[in-house]
């Protein structure tokens, strides 16, 4: 078994349609793949159809955008939840709306110094996709300002930049509880990815566990070796599921499908904990 539980399509900030992501997963030798687009389930149906055609196991998921009380970004992977659950859906919709407003304000600021407008960003966004900084990065690349997304995030779009604008996102513990109430299984995505910016302290981990956290994504390219050891110990102490994945974005990032994987028993445990009609 070769299982990758964290990928993105152009429904959020990946560069390929859901069906293509699944097809590439099958071609890469994966036996199971999860589609976890940011704050969206719009790609599930297409991905599920392609998975059936390719003979690969499909796990529906979402990467829920959260923020701690001191404004640190936290990402929560939700597997097998009910996409029609009213409480979770309302919170995700609120966050999506805030991201759109934030993106417009950032583009206004960027437009003062760079040849970029809102239509330029819209040209980078797939229909019904969750608009985010990656699409602004793509617009900067298209305008010749940056060579690629990585450069854009490392310079112009960093959280310390004068162009950065924060946005509303649910508290991580609240998101965990909402995922559980929606019948889903919540896993903390790349918890100690300090390359991306500040990471939360142990107290936030504990709050998420108290709210019903099911697991931690240990094996991810942005968790360093020492971080992985800390996460493994934390998982053992609290009886959490350990997962690993690629965080694949197509051409949007260098991450390769299956570069980190999840053990079959971990996926079985996720399925056993799911309580939604799915």
ABEGO torsion letter per residue (X at the ends): XBBBABBBBAABABABBAAAAAAAAAAAGBABBBBBBBGBAAAAAAAAAAAAAAGBBBBBBBBBBBBBAAGBBBBBBBBGBBAABAAAAAAAAAAAAAAAAAAAAAAAAAAAABBBBAAAAAAABBBGBBBBAAAAAAAAAAAGABABAAAAAABAABAABAABBBBBBBBAAAAAAAAAAAGBBBBBBGAABAAAEBBBBAAAAAAAAAAGBABBBABBAABBAAAAAAAAAAAAAAGBBBBBBAGBAEAABABBBGABBBBAAAAAAAAAABABAX
